[in-house]
């Protein structure tokens, strides 16, 4: 663990001799070099934490060799290429944080194989260049608590299957190209606290069923093509702190509603 040390340069080639290394924590430095070269030969890794550095290159399919990997925390680097399908086949994978890559960034789509990562609890893929649909297989992730896909170019409908993630606390899909209506099934998510789907191309109204999301604290739906009124049952949610809406949506609980320009 050598995080937060203002280290610079590249990692020595002898680093690969640390074959029994379980945790690699190099966060918040100014280290550089190719990501896959960094972890080659370190097959016992349980956690890779290299956030806030200058590591570059792509994530190769050979990452599947790290069968014990639980956490890949690599946001704010210069990683590029696509997210390999093999990543989601790692049996112990619990956290993937790849947001905010500089340079060309990470592109491509989210593979349906994400549904194989049954231990996933947090997926953070913000501000990348991801496109295509959100795979319905996300609904197979029963342990998922955080799904953050903000600031991408994802399209298609929000899959209703996401409501099968009953432990989900934060669902963030702000600023994409999502279409269709808000899935009514989201109202059945007992632990959901934050639903942020603003700045998309959603139509229709706010479902009455959202009045059953008893732990909901924040609902952000502005900058869409939604109309109608905020249901009274949503206004009455005991934990609700704020509803961020556009000018075409009416609100009868003014103390909770904030109009945000699109």
Secondary structure by P-SEA (a helix, b strand, c coil): ccccccccccccccccccccccccccccccccccccccccccccccbbbbccccccccccccccccccccbbbbccccccccccccccccccccbbbbcccccccccccccccccccccccbbbbccccccccccccccccccccbbbbccccccccccccccccccccbbbbccccccccccccccccccccbbbbccccccccccccccccccccbbbbccccccccccccccccccccbbbbccccccccccccccccc
